[in-house]
Amino acid sequence: MRRLLALLVPLMTLTSPLSAQIIEPGGRPEDIALAASNPDEYAWRLFLFMNRQAAPKTAGVADASKSDIKQYDPDRPVVWETWAFASGGSATNNRSEVFKYPATAPVAWKDLDRSEPKEPVLSPSFKSNIAVLQATTRLRSALRANPASPPAVRSGDVSVFAAPVGVRPSDQEVRMNESTYNTVRSKVLYSVEGLEAAAQKAKASGATSLVTFEPASKEVKAVWRPLPDCQVEQPCMQKDRYHWRVVTNPGNNKKEVWGLVALHIITKDLPNWFWSDFGHIDCETAQSACDSHTSTGESPLRDATTGTSVPGGIGPSGKNGKRNETLGSKWENYRLRGTQIAFISAEGRPTILSNPVIEDGFQKSSCIACHARATVALRADVPFGGKFDSSGIAVFSSLNNYARNLGSAPVPEEAIGMSNEDCLQFLPKTVSACPTDREPKVPVYFQSDFLWSLPFRAFSKDKESK
């Protein structure tokens, strides 16, 4: 009997629910099938995993001692908060774990420092990046001064692309999971030089994209806002309604309680990625942490699983937007705003997906259509007027199909040959009509597989050039 027990105890330990690692959804055949056939359900499966409390001292692993998403300790990171920190890039105080200044190889995933829980490091979106702002200001000045500019391109058309610093506060963080991180690291896509080398390789091979990420790849963008009337060491009603963390306010350098208000989740389960957006219910009606934001109705809540997109408000897994697995916890206040798996619907209409906080001011917009323009060009094909700065590389503008260089003087439209026809948006002007599928197409801009993080966040290896 003792010998039998000696054999059984190790087996029981290995199969114990507390010791078994919780599997991250994504990239498996069953995940890909669910993403395509039932996107709302798949979005929730991602949310329910990624917002479980993270295991200590490791990156990207859920704490198996917590039975579900409703089990958590206050002010502790969840799984996605332990992924690799992609934002936070700066030439003066760089905090990014992916895009360093000057550009150097990120450490191996297992070597990411997760020895102690870290507070969120918040930064502006790329739309507030000072280098992007300066380049856009130059472009706007050139457009005002050049009467030969195309009539469809006016100086005001670029204002949304790069909001002035201060208009969009330091309230965001972007993180990559292990699969995305390893691809960026192994293919040297963390530097301007690495991106240019990948673009050159794509051009030589006739490819239109400089990288294809693995199906298990993911990226998240989170937005945090201060919780009104909440003190760090004091009880507060809003702490029960928000996923909250103690954050050093970038504006005043004080410790404050901030709540998660928006969460974009994208995965490469589908060729054009899988897109989902979650937000706090307060952001639908401008309350609490979202008192300055509200939904305009242009991108309404759409969740078949919880009834927000069906008559009666009842779905198979919840009602009135509340998912059953979240009831009785802070997470019941978060809503799936919608999912996106294609550019157009079955009826031939463009699909819309946006968040009232992240896309404030342009809520009738499309995640997939915007990210399709994420591109990289070679300096030999898109000449710079001088050294490239910390934006570092030429990308294709989605506004009025106007080519724009984010590191130097603007490039005249006729030099690049942008057309108003979508089929020509990445092609040189020598192409006079939409080519057929069998005709050779050599683009000027090479897609970065829908990830804006690559062209917008990468620095040069050369510190002087940035």
C-alpha positions as CSV (number, residue, x, y, z in Angstrom):
1,M,0.0,0.0,0.0
2,R,2.8,2.4,0.9
3,R,4.5,1.7,-2.4
4,L,1.2,2.4,-4.3
5,L,0.8,5.7,-2.4
6,A,4.4,6.6,-3.3
7,L,3.6,6.1,-7.0
8,L,0.2,8.0,-6.8
9,V,1.3,11.1,-4.9
10,P,3.6,12.4,-7.7
11,L,0.9,11.7,-10.3
12,M,-1.7,13.6,-8.2
13,T,0.6,16.5,-8.0
14,L,1.1,16.6,-11.7
15,T,-2.6,16.5,-12.5
16,S,-3.7,18.9,-9.7
17,P,-5.9,21.7,-11.0
18,L,-3.6,24.1,-9.0
19,S,-0.5,23.0,-10.7
20,A,-1.7,22.6,-14.3
21,Q,-0.9,25.6,-16.5
22,I,-4.0,27.3,-18.0
23,I,-3.7,27.2,-21.8
24,E,-3.7,30.6,-23.6
25,P,-6.3,30.5,-26.5
26,G,-5.0,31.4,-29.9
27,G,-3.4,29.8,-32.9
28,R,-4.8,26.3,-32.5
29,P,-7.2,24.9,-35.2
30,E,-10.2,25.1,-32.8
31,D,-9.4,28.7,-32.0
32,I,-9.1,29.6,-35.7
33,A,-12.4,27.9,-36.4
34,L,-14.2,29.7,-33.5
35,A,-12.7,33.1,-34.5
36,A,-14.2,32.7,-38.0
37,S,-17.6,31.1,-37.0
38,N,-18.4,32.8,-33.7
39,P,-16.2,35.8,-33.3
40,D,-18.1,37.3,-30.3
41,E,-17.7,34.0,-28.3
42,Y,-14.0,33.9,-29.2
43,A,-13.5,37.5,-28.1
44,W,-14.8,36.6,-24.7
45,R,-12.6,33.5,-24.4
46,L,-9.7,35.8,-25.0
47,F,-10.9,38.3,-22.5
48,L,-11.6,35.7,-19.8
49,F,-8.1,34.3,-20.1
50,M,-6.1,37.5,-20.6
51,N,-7.8,39.1,-17.6
52,R,-7.2,36.3,-15.1
53,Q,-4.7,37.3,-12.4
54,A,-1.1,36.6,-13.6
55,A,1.1,34.1,-12.1
56,P,4.0,35.7,-10.1
57,K,7.5,36.0,-11.4
58,T,6.7,35.0,-15.0
59,A,5.4,36.5,-18.2
60,G,2.1,35.6,-19.8
61,V,1.0,32.8,-17.5
62,A,-2.3,32.8,-15.5
63,D,-2.2,32.1,-11.8
64,A,-3.5,28.6,-11.5
65,S,-4.3,29.1,-7.8
66,K,-7.2,31.4,-8.9
67,S,-10.1,29.3,-10.2
68,D,-11.5,31.9,-12.6
69,I,-11.5,35.6,-13.6
70,K,-13.6,36.5,-10.5
71,Q,-10.7,35.4,-8.2
72,Y,-8.2,38.2,-7.8
73,D,-6.2,40.3,-5.4
74,P,-6.3,44.1,-5.5
75,D,-3.8,46.1,-7.5
76,R,-2.3,43.0,-9.1
77,P,-1.5,42.5,-12.8
78,V,-3.5,40.3,-15.0
79,V,-2.0,38.1,-17.7
80,W,-1.8,40.6,-20.5
81,E,-0.1,43.1,-18.2
82,T,2.9,40.8,-17.9
83,W,3.3,40.6,-21.7
84,A,6.2,42.4,-23.3
85,F,5.8,46.2,-23.0
86,A,5.9,47.6,-26.6
87,S,5.0,51.2,-25.9
88,G,6.9,53.6,-23.6
89,G,9.5,54.4,-26.3
90,S,11.4,57.6,-26.0
91,A,14.8,59.0,-26.9
92,T,15.1,60.6,-23.4
93,N,13.5,58.1,-21.0
94,N,12.8,54.8,-22.9
95,R,10.8,52.2,-20.9
96,S,9.9,49.9,-23.8
97,E,10.9,46.3,-23.6
98,V,10.7,45.9,-27.3
99,F,11.6,49.1,-29.0
100,K,14.7,50.4,-27.2
101,Y,16.7,53.6,-27.8
102,P,19.0,53.2,-29.5
103,A,17.6,50.0,-31.0
104,T,19.1,46.9,-29.5
105,A,17.8,43.3,-29.4
106,P,15.2,42.6,-26.7
107,V,16.0,40.0,-24.2
108,A,14.6,36.4,-24.5
109,W,11.0,36.1,-23.3
110,K,12.1,34.0,-20.3
111,D,14.4,36.8,-19.2
112,L,11.8,39.6,-19.1
113,D,12.0,41.0,-15.5
114,R,8.8,39.9,-13.7
115,S,10.5,39.4,-10.3
116,E,8.0,41.9,-8.7
117,P,4.6,43.3,-9.9
118,K,5.1,46.5,-11.7
119,E,2.7,49.4,-12.0
120,P,1.6,50.3,-15.5
121,V,3.8,52.7,-17.5
122,L,1.6,55.0,-19.5
123,S,2.5,57.0,-22.5
124,P,0.7,58.8,-25.3
125,S,-0.5,57.0,-28.4
126,F,1.7,57.4,-31.5
127,K,-0.7,60.1,-32.5
128,S,0.8,62.3,-29.8
129,N,4.4,61.3,-30.5
130,I,6.4,64.5,-30.7
131,A,8.4,63.3,-33.7
132,V,5.2,62.5,-35.6
133,L,3.7,65.8,-34.6
134,Q,6.7,67.7,-35.9
135,A,6.7,65.8,-39.2
136,T,3.0,66.4,-39.6
137,T,3.4,70.1,-38.8
138,R,6.0,70.3,-41.6
139,L,3.6,68.5,-44.0
140,R,0.7,70.8,-43.1
141,S,2.9,73.9,-43.7
142,A,4.0,72.5,-47.1
143,L,0.4,71.9,-48.1
144,R,-0.6,75.4,-47.2
145,A,2.3,76.9,-49.1
146,N,1.9,74.7,-52.2
147,P,-1.0,75.8,-54.4
148,A,-0.3,72.7,-56.7
149,S,-1.3,70.3,-53.9
150,P,-4.1,68.0,-54.9
151,P,-7.5,69.6,-54.1
152,A,-8.4,66.6,-51.9
153,V,-5.4,67.1,-49.7
154,R,-5.7,70.1,-47.4
155,S,-3.7,71.1,-44.4
156,G,-6.6,70.3,-42.0
157,D,-6.8,66.8,-43.3
158,V,-3.9,65.6,-41.2
159,S,-5.0,67.0,-37.8
160,V,-6.5,63.8,-36.5
161,F,-3.5,61.8,-37.5
162,A,-1.2,63.4,-35.0
163,A,-3.0,65.2,-32.2
164,P,-0.9,67.9,-30.4
165,V,0.9,66.7,-27.3
166,G,-1.4,67.2,-24.3
167,V,-4.6,66.7,-26.3
168,R,-4.1,62.9,-26.1
169,P,-2.8,62.3,-22.6
170,S,-0.3,59.7,-21.4
171,D,-2.9,57.0,-20.7
172,Q,-2.1,54.1,-22.9
173,E,0.0,51.0,-22.9
174,V,0.6,48.5,-25.8
175,R,1.8,44.9,-25.1
176,M,2.8,41.9,-27.2
177,N,2.4,38.2,-26.3
178,E,5.2,35.8,-26.5
179,S,4.5,34.8,-30.1
180,T,4.5,38.4,-31.4
181,Y,7.5,39.3,-29.3
182,N,9.5,36.4,-30.6
183,T,8.8,37.2,-34.2
184,V,9.8,40.8,-33.8
185,R,13.0,39.7,-31.9
186,S,14.0,36.9,-34.3
187,K,13.4,38.9,-37.5
188,V,15.0,42.1,-36.1
189,L,11.9,44.2,-36.6
190,Y,12.6,46.2,-33.5
191,S,14.9,48.6,-35.4
192,V,14.6,50.9,-38.4
193,E,17.5,49.1,-40.1
194,G,15.8,45.7,-39.5
195,L,12.5,47.0,-41.0
196,E,14.3,48.3,-44.0
197,A,16.1,45.0,-44.5
198,A,12.8,43.2,-44.3
199,A,11.3,45.6,-46.8
200,Q,14.2,45.1,-49.2
201,K,13.9,41.4,-48.9
202,A,10.1,41.6,-49.6
203,K,10.8,43.8,-52.6
204,A,13.4,41.4,-54.0
205,S,11.1,38.4,-53.6
206,G,8.0,40.2,-55.0
207,A,6.1,40.0,-51.7
208,T,3.8,42.8,-50.6
209,S,4.3,42.3,-46.8
210,L,7.6,42.3,-45.0
211,V,6.5,39.9,-42.3
212,T,3.8,37.3,-41.6
213,F,3.2,36.7,-37.9
214,E,2.3,33.3,-36.4
215,P,-1.4,32.4,-35.8
216,A,-0.8,32.6,-32.0
217,S,0.4,36.2,-32.1
218,K,-1.5,38.8,-30.2
219,E,-1.2,42.5,-29.3
220,V,-3.3,44.6,-26.9
221,K,-3.8,48.3,-26.4
222,A,-5.1,49.4,-23.0
223,V,-6.3,52.8,-21.9
224,W,-6.4,53.8,-18.2
225,R,-7.9,56.9,-16.6
226,P,-7.9,58.3,-13.0
227,L,-10.7,57.1,-10.8
228,P,-12.4,60.2,-9.3
229,D,-12.4,60.5,-5.5
230,C,-10.3,57.3,-5.0
231,Q,-7.3,57.4,-2.8
232,V,-4.4,54.9,-2.9
233,E,-4.8,53.6,0.7
234,Q,-8.5,54.2,1.2
235,P,-11.7,52.2,0.3
236,C,-13.5,53.5,-2.8
237,M,-16.7,52.3,-4.5
238,Q,-15.1,52.6,-7.9
239,K,-12.4,50.1,-7.0
240,D,-15.1,47.5,-6.9
241,R,-16.3,48.5,-10.4
242,Y,-13.0,48.8,-12.3
243,H,-9.9,46.8,-12.8
244,W,-7.6,49.3,-11.1
245,R,-3.9,49.8,-10.5
246,V,-1.8,52.3,-8.6
247,V,-0.2,54.5,-11.3
248,T,2.3,57.3,-11.2
249,N,0.5,60.1,-13.0
250,P,2.7,61.2,-15.9
251,G,1.4,64.7,-15.5
252,N,2.1,65.4,-11.8
253,N,4.3,62.4,-10.8
254,K,1.9,61.5,-8.0
255,K,0.7,58.0,-7.1
256,E,-3.0,57.7,-8.0
257,V,-5.7,55.1,-8.5
258,W,-6.4,54.6,-12.2
259,G,-9.0,52.3,-13.8
260,L,-8.9,50.3,-17.1
261,V,-11.5,51.9,-19.4
262,A,-10.7,50.4,-22.8
263,L,-9.0,47.3,-24.2
264,H,-8.3,46.5,-27.8
265,I,-7.4,42.8,-28.4
266,I,-6.1,41.6,-31.7
267,T,-4.9,38.1,-32.7
268,K,-3.4,36.6,-35.8
269,D,-5.9,33.6,-35.8
270,L,-7.2,34.9,-39.1
271,P,-5.1,36.0,-42.2
272,N,-6.3,39.7,-41.7
273,W,-6.2,39.3,-37.9
274,F,-9.0,39.0,-35.5
275,W,-10.2,42.3,-34.0
276,S,-12.1,42.8,-30.7
277,D,-12.8,45.8,-28.6
278,F,-13.9,45.9,-24.9
279,G,-14.7,48.9,-22.8
280,H,-16.1,49.9,-19.4
281,I,-19.8,50.5,-19.3
282,D,-19.2,54.1,-17.9
283,C,-17.6,55.0,-21.2
284,E,-20.9,54.5,-23.0
285,T,-22.5,57.4,-21.1
286,A,-19.6,59.6,-19.9
287,Q,-19.5,58.7,-16.3
288,S,-16.8,58.3,-13.6
289,A,-13.4,57.8,-15.2
290,C,-15.0,58.3,-18.6
291,D,-16.7,61.6,-17.7
292,S,-15.2,63.2,-20.8
293,H,-16.0,60.4,-23.3
294,T,-19.2,58.9,-24.5
295,S,-20.4,56.7,-27.3
296,T,-21.8,58.6,-30.3
297,G,-23.8,55.6,-31.4
298,E,-21.7,55.3,-34.6
299,S,-20.1,52.1,-33.3
300,P,-22.8,50.7,-30.9
301,L,-22.4,47.7,-28.6
302,R,-22.6,44.5,-30.7
303,D,-22.4,41.2,-28.7
304,A,-24.5,38.3,-29.7
305,T,-23.4,36.3,-26.7
306,T,-24.8,38.7,-24.1
307,G,-27.8,40.1,-26.1
308,T,-26.6,43.6,-26.9
309,S,-27.1,43.0,-30.6
310,V,-30.4,40.9,-30.4
311,P,-33.9,41.8,-29.6
312,G,-34.7,41.4,-25.9
313,G,-31.2,41.8,-24.7
314,I,-30.7,38.1,-23.9
315,G,-27.9,36.0,-25.3
316,P,-26.7,32.4,-24.8
317,S,-24.0,33.5,-22.3
318,G,-25.4,36.6,-20.6
319,K,-27.9,39.5,-20.9
320,N,-27.8,43.2,-21.4
321,G,-24.0,43.1,-22.1
322,K,-23.1,41.3,-18.9
323,R,-21.2,38.0,-19.5
324,N,-22.2,35.2,-17.0
325,E,-18.7,34.3,-16.1
326,T,-18.1,37.9,-14.8
327,L,-21.2,38.4,-12.6
328,G,-20.5,39.5,-9.1
329,S,-17.0,40.9,-10.0
330,K,-15.5,44.1,-11.3
331,W,-15.4,42.5,-14.7
332,E,-19.2,42.5,-15.1
333,N,-18.9,46.2,-15.9
334,Y,-16.9,45.6,-19.0
335,R,-18.7,45.1,-22.4
336,L,-17.7,43.6,-25.6
337,R,-18.2,46.5,-28.0
338,G,-17.8,44.4,-31.1
339,T,-15.6,42.2,-33.2
340,Q,-14.2,42.5,-36.8
341,I,-13.0,39.7,-39.1
342,A,-13.4,41.3,-42.5
343,F,-13.3,44.6,-44.3
344,I,-16.9,44.3,-45.5
345,S,-20.0,42.5,-44.4
346,A,-21.9,39.8,-46.2
347,E,-24.2,42.5,-47.5
348,G,-21.2,44.4,-49.0
349,R,-21.1,47.2,-46.4
350,P,-17.8,48.4,-44.8
351,T,-17.5,47.0,-41.3
352,I,-17.1,49.5,-38.4
353,L,-15.3,48.9,-35.1
354,S,-14.1,51.6,-32.7
355,N,-13.9,52.6,-29.1
356,P,-15.3,55.8,-27.7
357,V,-12.1,56.5,-25.8
358,I,-9.4,55.3,-28.1
359,E,-11.1,56.6,-31.2
360,D,-12.6,59.7,-29.6
361,G,-13.6,62.1,-32.3
362,F,-13.7,59.5,-35.1
363,Q,-15.9,56.7,-33.8
364,K,-17.2,55.8,-37.2
365,S,-13.9,54.1,-38.1
366,S,-12.5,50.6,-38.9
367,C,-9.7,48.9,-37.0
368,I,-8.9,46.5,-39.8
369,A,-9.0,49.3,-42.5
370,C,-6.7,51.5,-40.6
371,H,-4.2,48.8,-39.7
372,A,-4.1,47.6,-43.3
373,R,-2.2,50.8,-44.0
374,A,0.6,49.9,-41.6
375,T,3.6,49.9,-43.9
376,V,7.3,50.5,-44.4
377,A,9.1,52.1,-47.3
378,L,12.8,52.1,-48.4
379,R,14.6,55.4,-48.2
380,A,15.9,54.8,-51.7
381,D,12.3,54.7,-53.0
382,V,11.0,57.5,-50.7
383,P,13.9,59.9,-50.3
384,F,14.2,61.8,-47.0
385,G,15.1,65.4,-47.0
386,G,17.6,64.8,-44.2
387,K,18.3,62.5,-41.4
388,F,15.4,60.5,-40.2
389,D,14.3,61.2,-36.6
390,S,12.8,59.1,-33.9
391,S,9.8,58.2,-36.0
392,G,12.5,56.7,-38.2
393,I,10.9,55.4,-41.3
394,A,8.5,56.3,-44.1
395,V,4.9,55.0,-43.9
396,F,1.8,55.3,-46.0
397,S,-0.8,57.8,-44.8
398,S,-4.4,56.6,-44.7
399,L,-5.7,60.1,-45.1
400,N,-6.7,60.9,-48.6
401,N,-4.2,58.4,-49.9
402,Y,-1.4,61.0,-49.5
403,A,2.1,59.7,-49.1
404,R,3.8,61.1,-46.1
405,N,7.3,60.8,-44.7
406,L,7.3,60.7,-40.8
407,G,10.9,61.7,-40.4
408,S,11.6,64.6,-42.6
409,A,10.2,66.8,-45.3
410,P,7.0,65.6,-47.1
411,V,7.3,63.9,-50.4
412,P,5.3,65.4,-53.3
413,E,2.4,63.1,-54.4
414,E,3.7,63.0,-58.0
415,A,7.1,61.6,-56.8
416,I,5.4,58.6,-55.2
417,G,2.4,58.2,-57.4
418,M,-0.4,57.7,-55.0
419,S,-3.7,57.2,-56.6
420,N,-7.2,57.7,-55.2
421,E,-8.0,54.1,-56.3
422,D,-7.6,51.7,-53.4
423,C,-5.9,49.1,-55.7
424,L,-3.1,51.6,-56.4
425,Q,-2.6,52.9,-52.9
426,F,0.8,51.2,-52.4
427,L,2.0,51.2,-56.1
428,P,4.2,53.6,-58.1
429,K,2.5,56.1,-60.4
430,T,3.8,54.2,-63.5
431,V,0.9,51.9,-62.9
432,S,-1.9,53.6,-64.8
433,A,-4.7,51.2,-64.0
434,C,-5.7,48.5,-61.5
435,P,-3.5,45.6,-62.4
436,T,-5.0,42.1,-62.7
437,D,-4.0,39.4,-60.2
438,R,-1.6,38.0,-62.8
439,E,0.3,41.2,-63.5
440,P,3.4,42.0,-61.5
441,K,3.0,44.6,-58.8
442,V,6.0,46.1,-57.1
443,P,4.7,48.3,-54.2
444,V,6.5,51.3,-52.8
445,Y,5.2,50.6,-49.4
446,F,5.3,47.1,-47.8
447,Q,2.8,46.1,-45.2
448,S,3.9,45.2,-41.7
449,D,1.1,42.6,-41.3
450,F,-1.4,45.1,-39.8
451,L,0.9,46.1,-36.9
452,W,1.5,49.9,-36.6
453,S,3.8,49.3,-33.7
454,L,6.6,48.3,-36.0
455,P,7.0,51.5,-38.2
456,F,5.8,53.9,-35.5
457,R,7.8,52.6,-32.5
458,A,11.1,51.4,-33.9
459,F,14.3,53.4,-33.4
460,S,17.5,53.3,-35.3
461,K,20.5,51.4,-34.0
462,D,22.4,54.7,-34.6
463,K,21.9,56.9,-31.5
464,E,22.9,60.0,-33.5
465,S,20.4,59.3,-36.2
466,K,17.6,58.2,-33.9
